[in-house]
Amino acid sequence: LTLRGDLLAAANRPADAARAYAAAAQIAPSSELTQRQAAAWRAAGNDEAAMQALNAWLARTPDDAGVLNLAAQLDILAGRNADAVRRLGTVIARTPDNAVALNNLAWLTQAEGRPDDLA
């Protein structure tokens, strides 16, 4: 189901790739397709569409660590640090060895002067 979107992404057509992933997700919804769709929207410069795709998946599957981690990264880029910290807490609870999530949470809490949140 990822083939069409992958080919479009490789052809440097990220918006078309995002739409292809979304169409595939209509057939067989999955975390993987959602993450690929969001990444394609990001590559197309449409962070709002990327976040909409992630939030739609999280409405169905709120503890999906992969989607939460990607959403937290978009939150960081948009300056929504409190949202990122909340999401990263769930990611780390589900995948405690996730180095990216641990690093992002450490960076956010240190930047906000709250290193005690890491304890």
N, C-alpha and C positions, 0 to 999 in steps of 0.2 A: 504493500500500500504506500510505501514511501518513495517508490521509484520515480513517479512523475514529478513530485516535488523536488527530489534530489537532482533530477536531470535539469529542471528549470533553475534550481539554485546554482548548479554547475555552469549553466549558460548565462549566469549573472542576471537572472530575472527574478529577484527575490520576492516581489509582490505577487507574481504569478505562482511562485513556489509556495508562498503562504496560503494562497487560495487553493492550491492543489492539496496541501496538507489538510486544510480545513474540510475539503470535500472528502478526502479519505477518512477523516475522523467522523464524518457523518455515517459512513459505512461501518466502521469499527473504531469507536472512541478509544483513545489510549493516551497515556502520559507521554509516550515517545512522540506521537504525532502532534500533541499540544506543544511540547517543547520545541520541536522542529518548526512548527508554525510560528511560534513566538520569535525564534531566532531569525526566521526569514523576514518577519515584519520589522525586526530590529535592523536587519541588513538593508531593508527598503527605506529605513529612516522613519518608520511609523511605530514609535514606542507605545503610543496609546493603544493601537491595535494589538500589539504584543501583550500588553498588560490585560487587555480585555480577554484575549484567548486564555491566558493563564488564570485569571479570576473566574472565568466560566468553568474551567476544569476544577478549580479549587472549591467552587460551590457544590460540586458533585463529590469530590474526593479531597476533603480539607487537609488531610495529613500526608499528602503526596510529597515526600521530601525533595524529589528532583524538581518538581514544579515550584514548590515553595522556595527552593534555593535560587532558581532562576528569577522568580518574582522579587526576591530580596535584592538580587543584583540590580534589577531595574529600579527598585525603590531607592537604592543607594545612588544610582545615577540621577534620579529625579529629586534627590534631597529629602526623601521621605524616610529619614533615619529611624524614627520610632517604629514605623511599619516594618522596616527591614529587621530591626532587632527582634520584634515579635515573631516574624517568620523564621528568622535564624534560630531562635530558641526552639521552635518545633523541629526544624531540620536536625539540630544537634541532638535533641531528645530521641529522634528516630534513627539517626545515623551518627553516633558519637565520634566516629573516626573521620568525619568529613572535613578534610583540611581546609578547603575553600571556605566553608561555613564558619569554622572555628576562627580562621584568620579574619574574615569579614566582621564577625561579632567582636573579636578583640580590638580590631581597628575602630569600629564604631563606638564601643564603650570607652576606649581610651580617648578618642576624639571628643567625646562628650564629658570627659572627666568622671566617668563612672566605672573604673576598673573593678570595683567590688561586685558588679553584675556578673562577672566571670566566675566567681566562686561557686 
